[in-house]
Amino acid sequence: MAELVVALDYPAMDAALATARLLRGAAHAAEDAGGRLWMKVGLELFTASGPEVVARLKDMGFPVFLDLKFHDIPNTVRGAVRSAVATGADMCNIHLSGGERMCRAAVEGLAEGAAARGYGVAPILLGVTVLTSVAPGELPGGADPSAEAARLAVCGREWGLSGVVCSGYEAEGIKRRCGRDFICLTPGIRPAARDGAGTGGDDQRRVMTPAEAVRAGSDYLVVGRPVTGAPGPDGPADAARRILAEMQGTGTREP
């Protein structure tokens, strides 16, 4: 079943951990449904807090997606992925546009990091295709975002990655071309608004609802402000539960 990833896009660790604590009840709901509730640590939070924030979230029982989108020369990315595994992260990512040598070096770094920590199974390594903030007509040369995402996904499969970061619009085609076991993680998830919290005025362009993304074949759904921006002490957990219900096909969409 698809799993929910909450984006902790905060400038400091204390606020991120406070939200994570509020989501413990939603994590139990995810487990009752046979899944897990993930926390995502991105560039802003990791730059401010470093590996400690990953360790603290792991201590709270959450699997962690370290979303740093590495893109550099092959040897640097190899070391960066190895270090990402050393933080305890369960998932990390690179930019597929870095090319074959860089991506294969990242796979090597993943294996090295897993061996150093004694993991029987390495963490998940994903390749970023086209950011969901990119709209049609915005890529250099006028390339179609969905076509470019599919092309890069096929490359990622050949280069040894576990899956890709893509929009829900590309997930079905990528699964068809790369296999059902090839992971699709989808940002740009926007549930139907109930109270308006966090549902508008952001950077995302190629968006889907949770139910639509699951039907399209997405394995992990990333949601940020609609959860973290929900008002009140129970707001984030309630918002997460509603999204989980929609993912499972038991939720109702608001008009």
C-alpha positions in Angstrom: 0.0 0.0 0.0 1.1 3.6 -0.5 2.6 5.4 2.4 2.4 9.0 3.5 5.5 11.2 3.9 5.1 14.4 5.9 7.5 17.2 4.8 9.0 18.9 7.8 9.9 22.1 6.0 11.0 24.1 9.0 14.0 26.5 9.5 14.9 24.9 12.9 14.8 21.5 14.6 12.6 22.4 17.6 9.6 23.2 15.4 10.1 20.1 13.3 10.2 17.8 16.3 7.2 19.5 17.9 5.1 18.7 14.8 6.5 15.2 14.7 5.3 14.6 18.2 1.8 15.8 17.2 1.8 13.2 14.5 2.4 10.2 16.7 -1.3 9.4 16.8 -1.5 9.5 13.0 1.5 7.2 12.8 -0.5 4.6 14.8 -3.3 5.0 12.3 -0.9 4.3 9.4 0.4 1.2 11.2 -3.1 -0.1 11.8 -3.7 0.1 8.1 -0.5 -1.9 7.4 1.8 1.1 6.5 4.0 3.6 8.0 4.0 7.4 8.4 7.3 8.9 7.2 9.0 12.2 8.0 10.9 14.1 5.3 13.9 16.2 6.2 14.8 18.7 3.4 17.6 21.1 2.6 16.5 24.0 4.9 16.0 21.8 8.0 19.1 19.7 7.5 21.3 22.7 6.8 20.1 24.3 10.1 20.1 21.1 12.2 22.4 18.6 10.6 22.3 14.8 11.2 20.9 15.3 14.8 17.4 15.9 13.4 17.4 12.6 11.6 18.6 10.8 14.7 15.9 12.5 16.9 13.1 11.5 14.4 14.4 7.9 14.3 14.3 7.8 18.1 10.7 8.8 17.9 10.0 5.8 15.7 9.6 7.5 12.3 11.2 6.3 9.1 13.1 9.3 7.6 13.4 10.4 4.0 16.5 12.6 3.7 15.6 14.9 0.7 18.8 16.6 -0.3 18.8 15.9 -4.0 22.5 15.4 -4.5 23.9 16.6 -7.8 27.7 16.9 -8.2 30.7 15.1 -9.6 30.5 11.3 -9.2 33.0 10.9 -6.3 31.4 13.7 -4.3 27.9 12.2 -4.7 29.2 8.8 -3.8 30.5 10.1 -0.5 27.4 12.2 0.1 25.1 9.2 -0.3 27.4 7.2 2.0 27.2 9.9 4.6 23.4 10.1 4.2 23.1 6.4 5.0 25.4 7.1 8.1 22.8 9.5 9.5 20.3 6.6 9.7 18.1 7.8 6.9 15.8 5.2 5.4 15.6 6.9 2.0 17.6 9.5 0.1 17.8 10.9 -3.4 19.9 12.3 -6.2 19.2 14.2 -9.4 19.1 11.9 -12.4 20.2 14.7 -14.6 23.7 14.2 -13.1 24.1 11.4 -15.6 25.1 7.7 -15.5 28.5 7.9 -13.9 27.2 10.1 -11.0 24.1 7.8 -10.5 26.2 4.6 -10.5 28.6 6.2 -8.0 25.6 7.0 -5.8 24.6 3.4 -5.9 28.1 2.4 -4.8 28.0 4.9 -2.0 24.7 3.5 -0.8 26.1 0.0 -0.7 29.2 1.2 1.2 27.1 3.1 3.7 24.8 0.1 4.3 27.7 -2.3 4.8 29.3 0.1 7.3 26.1 0.1 9.4 25.6 -3.6 9.0 22.3 -3.3 7.1 21.1 -6.5 5.5 19.0 -4.3 3.2 20.2 -0.9 1.9 18.1 2.2 2.3 16.0 3.3 -0.7 17.8 5.5 -3.3 15.6 7.5 -5.6 16.4 9.7 -8.6 14.7 13.0 -9.1 13.2 13.3 -12.5 11.5 16.7 -13.0 10.5 18.7 -10.0 6.7 19.0 -9.5 7.2 22.8 -9.3 7.9 22.8 -13.0 5.0 23.5 -15.3 4.7 22.7 -19.0 6.8 25.2 -21.0 9.3 25.9 -18.2 12.0 23.3 -19.1 14.9 24.5 -21.3 14.1 24.0 -24.9 10.4 23.6 -24.2 10.7 19.9 -23.3 7.5 18.3 -22.0 7.9 17.6 -18.2 6.1 14.3 -18.3 8.1 13.0 -21.3 11.4 14.0 -19.7 10.4 12.4 -16.4 9.7 9.1 -18.1 12.9 9.2 -20.1 14.9 9.9 -16.9 13.1 7.2 -15.0 14.1 4.5 -17.6 17.7 5.7 -17.2 17.4 5.5 -13.4 16.2 1.9 -13.6 19.1 1.0 -15.9 21.6 2.7 -13.6 20.5 0.7 -10.5 18.3 3.1 -8.5 15.3 1.8 -6.5 12.9 4.3 -8.0 12.2 8.0 -8.8 10.7 11.2 -7.6 8.0 12.2 -10.1 4.5 13.8 -10.2 1.4 11.6 -10.1 0.9 12.3 -13.8 4.0 10.3 -14.7 3.6 7.5 -12.2 1.4 5.2 -14.3 3.6 5.5 -17.4 6.8 5.0 -15.4 5.4 1.8 -13.7 4.5 0.5 -17.2 7.9 1.1 -18.6 10.1 0.3 -15.5 8.0 -2.4 -13.7 5.6 -2.4 -10.8 8.4 -2.8 -8.3 10.1 0.4 -9.4 9.2 3.0 -6.7 7.4 6.3 -7.5 7.5 8.9 -4.8 5.2 11.8 -5.5 5.4 15.3 -4.1 2.8 17.9 -5.1 0.0 16.1 -3.2 -2.9 18.4 -2.4 -5.9 17.0 -0.6 -9.3 18.7 -1.0 -9.5 21.7 1.3 -11.5 21.5 4.5 -10.3 24.6 6.3 -7.9 26.1 3.8 -4.8 25.3 5.8 -1.8 25.1 3.6 -3.6 24.3 0.4 -2.8 27.3 -1.8 -0.1 29.8 -2.7 2.8 27.4 -2.9 5.4 26.4 -5.6 3.8 23.2 -6.8 2.3 23.0 -10.3 1.8 19.4 -11.3 -0.4 18.4 -8.4 -2.8 15.5 -7.6 -5.1 14.5 -4.7 -4.0 11.6 -2.6 -6.6 9.2 -4.1 -5.7 10.2 -7.6 -2.0 9.6 -6.9 -2.6 6.2 -5.4 -4.7 5.2 -8.4 -2.0 6.4 -10.7 0.5 4.0 -9.0 2.4 6.3 -6.6 4.0 4.4 -3.7 4.9 7.3 -1.4 3.0 10.6 -1.2 4.7 13.7 0.1 2.5 16.3 1.8 3.8 19.4 3.7 1.7 22.4 4.5 -1.7 20.8 4.3 -0.6 18.7 7.3 2.0 20.9 9.1 -0.1 24.1 8.6 -3.3 22.6 10.0 -4.4 24.8 13.0 -4.6 23.6 16.5 -2.8 21.0 18.5 -4.8 18.2 16.9 -4.8 19.8 13.4 -1.7 18.1 11.9 -2.7 14.6 13.1 -6.3 15.1 12.0 -5.1 16.3 8.6 -2.8 13.3 8.2 -5.6 10.9 9.2 -7.8 12.3 6.5 -5.2 12.0 3.9 -4.5 8.4 5.0 -8.2 7.6 4.7 -8.4 9.1 1.2 -5.3 7.0 0.2 -7.0 3.9 1.5 -10.2 4.7 -0.4 -12.3 5.4 2.6 -12.2 9.2 2.7 -14.6 11.5 1.0 -13.6 14.4 -1.2 -14.9 17.8 -0.3 -16.5 19.9 -3.1 
